[in-house]
Amino acid sequence: MPQRGERGVNRSAAPPVAMLGRSLPQSQFVLRFFALSAGLFAGAGLSAFGLSRFVAPPRAPGQFVIPAAFAFSTTFLILCSVAQAHGLAAVRREQQHRFRRDMLWGLAFGTAFVGVQVFGMWCIVQNLRVHQNAGEAQLGATALVMAAAAMHALHVIVALLILTYVTLRALSDRYDHEYSFGVAACSWVWHALGIAWLFILGAYVIVYEFLAIRVPPL
């Protein structure tokens, strides 16, 4: 039975999200999520475009190449994973300021990874276009690289959306030492992607060394 003063209260309405001490309706939170996600992907795209304009791709016609950009993207991926691990440890110790800072750093590193990774894939395509009559071994290896990198990139895009959502929730004071499952799950996803990418990169190196022996430079 409703108590006095509770008549006419709509209990079915979605509760507002408290963001940095302010009450934020759920609809505005969703708009911020989409706006931030669009901004991050736009930033990654602009980074890739800028690199393609000012950094020359490797020129090795007829050879299988591993772009140096992959070394930088790998570094960004590791830093993103480490930042989230630090953030998870911070929220479990109720260090909210450090937790939010680590999650924001994770977003920055994740966005940088996407941008540099796209540039690295572009370098592979450019090298293939320089020498379109490359042998079957080179074409097959390049196709393998592009397929694996593209599949990994699709998973990273989804992971970046998850990280964006969790970071906005972190700024909304939704996590503490008692509830941090969302942060932990997001961190696990990025750890798994990091491990998968290291295996893929290792496979690239093996293919590169194999082709260097079997197929001499033109």
HELIX and SHEET records of a PDB file:
HELIX    1   1 GLN A   26  PHE A   54  1                                  29    
HELIX    2   2 ALA A   69  ARG A   92  1                                  24    
HELIX    3   3 GLN A   96  VAL A  130  1                                  35    
HELIX    4   4 GLU A  136  LEU A  171  1                                  36    
HELIX    5   5 PHE A  181  ARG A  214  1                                  34    
SHEET    1   A 2 VAL A  17  MET A  19  0                                        
SHEET    2   A 2 ARG A  22  LEU A  24 -1                                        
END                                                                             
